[in-house]
Amino acid sequence: MGMSDDNEDNNSVEETDRRARAMKDGLRKDVEAWSANRSGSAVRAADDFRVPRTPVAPQPAARRVKKPKPVADVAPTPQRNKPFSMSYDGETTAQHIATRVARGAR
C-alpha cells in the first residue's frame, strides 16, 4: 500500500513538472516572437504568424448606363373650363350641402 501511493505521488509530480516546463517553453517562444516584432527583426516572426489570404472574388462586369433622353420643351397647356361637376336637381354642391344640413343631416 505505501509504495503504490508514493509511486502515484511521484508520477503526478513528474506530470505536473512536465506540464509546467511545456507551458514555460510556450511562453518563452511567445516572448521571443514578441521581442522580435518589437526590435524590427519581424521577418521570421511574421512568417510564423502569417494568416493565409483568401483570393478576392472577381468583380462582375460593369453594366452600361443609358443616357437619359433629352426632354422636349413642353408648351404650356391652355386654360380649360372647370372640370365637370355633379348637379343635384339644378343645385350646386354647396347649395345641396346647405339643404341637407337644414333638413338635419349630419
N, C-alpha and C positions, 0 to 999 in steps of 0.2 A: 503494500500500500504506500508506504513512504517514498519508495523510489519512483513509482509512476507519477505521483504528484509533483515531485521535484523535476522529473523529465518534462512533464507538461508545462510547468512554470518556465523552464529553460527554453522550450520551443516557443512559447508565447512571447518571451522576452526577445528571443532572436528574431521572430517575425516582426515584432514591433520595431526593433532596431533596423531591420531590412527596409521596412516601410518608411521609417524616418530618413534613412540615407537616400532612398529613392526620391522622397519629397525635397530634401535639401539639394539633390542633384538637379531636379527640375527647376527649382528656384534659382540655382546658380546659373543655369542656362538662360533663364528669363532675364536675369540681371545682366548677363553678358550681352545679350541681344539689345537690351535697352541702352546699355552703355555704348554699344557700337553705333546705335542710331543717334545718340546724343553727341558723340565725338565726331561724327561726319563720315565714319567708315561704314556707312549703312548699306553698302553694296551687298555684302554677304548676308546681312540680316534681312535686307529687303527680299532677297531670293528665298530665304527661309519662310517668310510670311506672305508671299505673293498670293493674291487671290486671282484665280483664273477669270478672265473677262469673257463674257458671253458675246457672241457676234451680234452686231447691230442688224436688225431686220431691214431689208431694203425698202426704201420709201416708194409708194406707188407713184406711177407717172402722174404728173400734174394734168388736171383737166383743163381743156381750153375754156376760156372765159369769153362769152359772147358779149360783144359791144352793144350797148343799148342803141336802139334805132332812134334817129333824131325825131323829135316830136314836131309835127307840123303846127304852125300857128293856127290857133282856133279863133275863128271870128266870133265876136260876142253875139249871143242869141238875142233876137229882137224881143221886146217886151210883149208878152202874150196876155190875153184876158185872164181873169181869175179862173182857176180850175172849177169844174162842175161841182155844185153843192146840192145837197138834198133839200127838197122843198116839202114842208109839212102843210098841205092844204093851202098853199099860197103864202105861208108864213116863213120868215127867215128862221134860222136856228135859234137865235136869241129870243125872238118872239115866242117860239114854240116852248122854250125852256121856261120863260116867264109865265106862260099859260099853265104849264104843268105844275109849277111851284104854287101858283094861285089856287089850283084845284087840290092842293095838299100832297103832291108828290114830293118825295124826298130827294 
